[in-house]
């Protein structure tokens, strides 16, 4: 045996990390954390909540042009259904936008749900739902409940919707001759508008404003 043979050189222990290396890893970790947060926010926006910009005055004075509302996209999942008085955002394809597959999005207030009889108007000019007058305190101060008479029974799974600024709103009343009598399928509802989030001076909840 050759006792003079030298042992094979082993892998050398890496040099200790310098401060620069630690800072570099910290920066990378911060970038990853920010990217993960942005990804989570995008996922939440896609599946939970989404901002919606008001582009007309059909919901004044409740909503004004330029307002941004936060739309709760889970409000009507898990067995929940739109209620009278809810402010909803919906896809108008097949109801408000006839003959189109991808319609525009609208924001209106639910006045009647499936099975309701909605009519205008009683002797005092009020809208009635199932024979009971609706106290619509959210109406634009210059408006009456409707200048257009109507009397409809809302089919199951559909909604009768109207804007709060009745004289400036194209809503279910304008589609009385359409299939569904101007009503909107519940499955076309994107979500419930829960809060005005912009501008800052108009930050307020829309929940509970049911008249």
Secondary structure, DSSP 8 states (H G I E B T S, - for coil): --TT--------------HHHHHHHHHHHHHHHHHHHHHHHHHHHHHTEEEEE--SSTTTTTS-TT-EEEEETTTT-TT----TT-EEEEE-BTTTBTT-SS--EEEEEEEEETT-EEEE--TTS-EEETTEE---TTS-TT--S-SS-EEEE--TTEEEEE-SSGGG---GGGGTTSTTTT-EEGGGEEEEEEEEEESGGG-EE-TT---
